[in-house]
Amino acid sequence: MHDLREIVNAILCVNRTGIPWEYLPHDFPPHKTVYDYYAKWEADGTTQRIHDLLGDKRRRAHGRSTQPTAAVVDAQSVKTSTNVPETNQGIDAGKKTKGRKRHRAVRRRRATRVAGSPGG
């Protein structure tokens, strides 16, 4: 049995460094064990609940409501590969860019992708 704190530390290591699971340093539990915990927690919503609780705690620590009161919605035109079918592309006439538009809702410094749609 492995210490859950070490499992969490290993998951955070993979998250921070972007290394593949199998390259996890040997001072952590085996990578298959760590990934199994991560996959289970991701599937049952545990990671999202932790993320939300930590975000709420941070907002309260800065004297803000746990629920955001405003957001900014923005769009960005992104060029696509020449291999992408025409049906999945559009044209941003203002920027004269052929590709896709991606939309983001931003609150403070965080950005979350809301929806992607063909440009146009």
N, C-alpha and C positions, 0 to 999 in steps of 0.2 A: 504494500500500500504506500502511495506517495503522498507527501504533504500537499494539501490543496494550495497552500501559499506558493509552493514551488511550481505547481501547475499554472497558476495565474501569472507568476513571474515569467515563465517560459512563453506563454501566450503573448504577454506584453513585449517580450524580446522579439518575437516574430513580427508583431505589429509595428514596433519602432524601427526595426532594421530592414524589414522586407525580405528577409532570408527565407528560402524554402524550408518547410518543416523538417526535412531530413538533414538539414545543415545546422540544426539546433545544437548549441554547444553541449558537450558531454556532461557538464556539471548540472544540467537540468535532467528531469526524468526523460525516459525514451520518447522520441518524437511521435511515435504512433499513439502512445498513451496520452500525450499532451493534445494531439489532434483529436483523438476520440472525445476527450472532455470538451474541447472547443466546439466540435461538431454537434455534440449533444446540447450544449448550452445555447448554441446558435439556433438549433431547431426548435427548442422549447421556449425561446424568447428570453432566456436569462440574460444574455449579453445586451439586448435592447433595454431590459429593465434596469440593469446596472448603469448603462449609458444615461438613461433618463433620470435616474436617481442622483447620479453625480452632477448632471447638468442642473437639476433643481437645487442641489446643495450649493453649487457655485453661484447660481443666480441669487439665492437668499443671502449668501455671504457678501454679495455686492449690493444688497438692499433692494433688489428687484423682485418682481412677482415671478413665481415659477412658470407662469404662462406668458409667452411673449405677447406684447400688445401691438406690435407692428412688424412688418416685413417688407422687403423690397423685392420686386419681381423683375428680372432682367433676362434678356435673350442674347445669344451669341451665335453668330454664323460660323460654321466650321466647314472647311473644305473637306471633301471626301475623296477617296481613292478613285482612280479611273475604273476600277473593277466593280464599283458599286452600281447596281442597276439604276437606270434613269427613273424608274418608278419610286425609288427610295430617296430621290434627290429633289431639290427645288432650287430656286434662285432668289437670293436677296437682292432685289433690284437697286436698293439704295447703296449697297456696298459692292454691287456687281460681283457677288460671290456665289458660285454654284456649289451646293452641298446640302448640309442639314442645319437646322436651328436647334439649339438646346436652350432650355429655359431653366432658370434657377430662382429659388426663393431664398433670400439672404436675410438673416437676422444677426445683427452685430457683426462679428468676425467669422461666423460659420456660414457655409454654403451647402445647401442640400439640393441635389438634382430632383426636380419635380417631374418633368416630362420631356421627352424628346419627340420632335415631329419633323417631317420633311420641311425644308425651308420654303419660304414663300409668303 
